[in-house]
Amino acid sequence: MALAGMEGFLLVSYLSLLWATSPGDALIGADRQAIAIVSFAVFLLWPWSQAGARTIVTAFSLAVVASASAELARLATSAQPARFFDEGRLVGPIGYANGTVAWWMLAFWPAVHLGATRATWKYMRPFFLGGATLLLCLSVLGQSRAWALLLLPATALFVAFARQRMRWLLGLALAGAPVLIALPSLLDVYDAAGAPRLLADRVERATALSGAA
């Protein structure tokens, strides 16, 4: 049903070329939707095995954690950290604050799961939990109000569907506790928007705490 609805929306998007003021922009928008729908269809219709799904989730989590580490390194070493922010909100690597926060959080929940489940090699669990902490720190720097509102119900759903509920709760606690400690410094970055020197100082402190967390 979800796929059929998306395909119907895509059909309307292409039909809008007939009446759009700017057909070129309409075509670009429809093509982008087509890419997203094809990606969704591949993951929906592919006959996943448990091992295959775990491999995909692990690889995706590793990729996003690696991109978060690279972003943190760029922030920590830049002489002009303000260029990574828009009105005090971290916009990289997507270029849009809400999109960037969504990118981090897409991997946050899998990272917590991989850091808590017995199915993960025990020496890799701390890495995934540390990665989840980093993703959460950078999400705070994105200052997305929609994310802040949805975090609580998303957490409730995560726990509600957990098969290893106590382990997942412990994983969430371990990933989230360092973020609570660093939270005041992370929020200070937004307050320094418009003052480049102050912003640089606060970004330096926030990235140091994020790295340590």
N, C-alpha and C positions, 0 to 999 in steps of 0.2 A: 504493500500500500504506500509506503514511504517513497519507494522508487518510482511508482506510477505517478504520484503527486509531483515529484521533482521533474519527471519527464513532461508532464502537462505544463508545468511552469516554464520549462525550457521551450516548449512549442510556442507558447504565448510570447516569449521573449524574441524568438525569431520572427514571429508574425508581426511584432511591433516595428520591424523594419519598414513595413508598408506605410506607417503613419508617423514614424519618428521624425522630429525636426532635424536630428543629426543621425542619419542611418549608420554612419561609420562608428559612432560611439555606441549605438545600440547593438551593432554586430560584435564589437569588442566585448561588451557586457554579456551577450548571449554565449559567445565562445568561452568566456571564463566560467560561466555556469556549466557549460558542457564538460569542461575539464573536471570540475568538481563532481558532477554527476557520474561521469565514467569512473572516477576514483572510488566514489561511494559504491557503485555497482560491483566493481572488482572485489572489494572487501566483503560486500554483502553476499554475492553469489558464489564466490570461491569456496570449494568444499574443504574448509580448514580442518586440520588435525590439531589435537591439543599441543603437540610438540611444535608444529608449524606456527600456530598462533603465538605460543610463548616466544619463539625465535623472533617473529616480527615485532612483538611488543618490546622485547629486550633490545633489539637493534634500534628501534625508534627512540626508546628512552635514552640509550647511550648517545645517539646522535644529538638529541635536544640538550642533554646535559653537557655535551662537548661544546655546543654552540653557546650555552650559557657561560661556560668557563671562558670561552674566547671573548665573549662580550664583557665579562668581568675584568679580564686582563686588559682589554682595550680601554675600559673606563679607568682602571688603576694607573695606567701608564700614559694616558693622554695629557698633553699640556693644555688642552681646551676641552674639558669634559662637558661643557655646556652644549657642544654641538650634538651630543647624543640625546639631548632632552628637548622637549617642546613644552614650554610653560611649566617646567619642573617635572615633567613626566617622561620616563625613559621610553624612547620610541624604537630603538634598534633591537634586533636586526630586521624586523618587518617594515619599519618606517612609520608605524601607526601604533599608538600606545595600547589601545584595546586589542589590536591584533597581536601585538607582542606578548601581552599578558596571556591571551588565549593560547599562543604557541608554547609558553612555559607550562601552563596548566594542563595542556594536553598530555604532557609527559609526567606531570607531578604525581598523578594517581597511580599510573603504572610503576613509577619509581618507588613509591611507598609500598606497593604490593610486592615488588621484586625484592625490596629490602626487608620485608617481613615474612615472606612465605618460606617454608622449608624446601620448596622446590628449587630455590636459588642456592648456588654454591655458597657456603657459609662465609667464605672470605670475600665474596662480592657484595654481601648484604650491606655492610657499612658504607660501601661506595655508593650504592643506590640511595640509601637514606641521606647521605651527605649531599648527593645530587638533588634530592627532593628539597632539602633545606635551601640550597642555592636557588633553585627554581622559585621557591616561595619568596625568598628575599628579593629577587628581581621582579617578581610580580607586584610586590609592595611598591617598588620604585616606579612601576607603571601607573600607579594611582588610578586604577580603573574602578569607577563606582559600581558598574554592573557586576564586575568580578566580586567586589566586596559584598554585594547583596546576595550573590549566588553561592558564595563559598560555604555558608552554613548549610543550606539544603543539599548542596553537592556532597558535603561531608556526611550528612545524615544518610544519603543514599549509598554512599561508599561503604559505610558501616553496616547498613541494613542488608546489603547483598553479600556481605563478607562471609566466606566459609570458615575462615580462621579469625573470628571476630576479635579475640583478645590479642592475637599477634598483630593484626592490622591496627587496632587501637594503640598498641605499644609503638608500632612503627610511626603512626601519626604523631604521637607524643614526642618521640625522639627527633622526628623531622621538624616539628613545629616549635619546640621549646627554644632552640637557639634563635629562631626568628623573633620570638617574643622579647628576647633579651636585646636584640639589635633593633627592634621596632622604632624606638624614639629617634635613633640616628637615621633610619631609613625614611621616616616621615619628615625629618628636618630638611631633606633634600628638596622636597616640593615647596617648602616655605621659603627657600632661598632663590626661587625663580626670579629673574630680573636683576640679580646681583651676581655677576659672573665670578668675582673673587670669592665671595661667601659660598656660592654654589660649588666651586672647585674644592674648597675646604671640606664642605659637608659630604660631597661625593667621595673624597678621599677617605673620610672616616667611615662612610657607609660601605664602601667597597672593601675596606680592611675588615670590617666586622662580618660582612657577607662571606668573605674568603675564609675567615677564622671559623665561622659557623659551619 
